[in-house]
């Protein structure tokens, strides 16, 4: 996907940087839930 045409302000970049850690945390928790519900088979915590 080419994103060169998107207009991103400095404020948007700043907010994105603040949210990155939260996004990663939510992703990890979601994957853990999928593992505990036996939706995914391998324990993904080792890779994350």
N, C-alpha and C positions, 0 to 999 in steps of 0.2 A: 504494500500500500504506500503510495507516494503521498507524503503529508506536506510537501513544500508549499502548497497553495493555502494551507490553513494560516489564519492570522492569530497569533498568540501574543497576548500582551505580557509585559513583565509581571503584572499582578497575577495572571493565570499561571505563569511559570512558578512564581513564589508559592502560590496555593498548592500546586501540584507537588512541589518538593515537600511541603508539610504533610501531605496526605500519603506519600509513598509508603512510609513505614506502617501506617494503618492498613493500607491496601494489602501489603504483604502479610500482615498478621491475620487479616480476615481470610485470605487465601489459605493460609496454613490451617486455620481452624476449620474451614470448610472441608479441606481434604481429610483432616483427622476425623471429622464427622462421617464422611463417606466411607472411610476405612472401618470405623466402629459399627457402621450399619451394614458392613460387608458388601458395599457397592463396588469398592475397589479392593483388590485382593492383597497387594503388597503394602507393607507399612511404608508410606511415602515420607515419613518424618526423617528417614535416613538420607534422603536426597535433597530435602528442602533446607 
